[in-house]
Amino acid sequence: MSSARIEIEVGVTSVERGFSFCEPAEKLNAFFDDHYYPHCSATTRGHRHTLLTYDKHLRDTLGPMRWEDMTPLSLNAWLRRQVSQKLKSTTINKHIFLVNRLLRTVRDWGALPEGVRPPPMMRKLPTGDYRQRFLSQEEIGRLLAACDRIDHPYLSLFIRFLLLTGARKGEARTSKWRDMEFATGLWRVPMTKNGRSRRIMLSEAAIDVLRRTELRSRELAQRVGPDDYIFPNPRTGTCYNSFHIAYFKARDAAGLPDVRIHDLRHTYASLLINNGVSLYEVQELLGHSSSAMTQRYAHLQPNQLRSRTEIVSRLVGDGLLS
């Protein structure tokens, strides 16, 4: 069979059969099941979470509706139901994001029945300022001491590693020994949540944590080959699903019940910025895809920014005052 005849089934209909990009779907459920999810599962890493979200929050509510019945009135009724379930605004906004994505995709793929106008997009709920929590040096000490006391083979090392690298917990949790280059001090993350690879610079302290982790694994008779996880679950031999249960015990014991694991990443950024590291450098170290994500930390450097104004003052001040 020639390569020109090969077709990949990802929810799109072959042009050879005379159809448009995908066949029209009368209802949202049909479009999701026949077109969107097959494509999503073939092209994205988070497709299982997408399916769970859809099944729980859309399939039995908006899913059975015809496109022409998805009016502002019906969409707002769905939104009110979400609010009545006491869901957080940030959680509801994630559901709205999925709804809007489906509505855009059905239009862009030409899957609406002929003569049906695209349903309107939904507006997200206001959520206020982005939540940021930075640990002080004293709080870091309390948290680490509490982690040391928790009966978990890797929690203390895992939390230290996050604090010293600013990595996302998923990046560290699924890392393997082959990803680390000790000679150059580089950690190569093969796939981030954005679907791209990135490099993380390893300090001497971070490398020391890795060496201690290797010793811990050997003590626990865990393998430490290139294809083995750095923080393996001794019971399964694979990576942990999460560290949350052990971490929650540690943070509560430290008197820090509001500190999430992700706040360690914020803390890493704040420590850098408050010690003179530029926002551009922090963007690179955190692996942000855009400077807009790093701008949330701009308020941490007011003293540094004010000191920069003195540069101009020294250069032109004398002339202005004479």
Summary of the structure (lengths in Angstrom):
residues: 322
radius of gyration: 25.2
end to end distance: 86.0
largest distance: 86.0
contacts: 840
relative contact order: 0.08
helix: 55%
strand: 5%
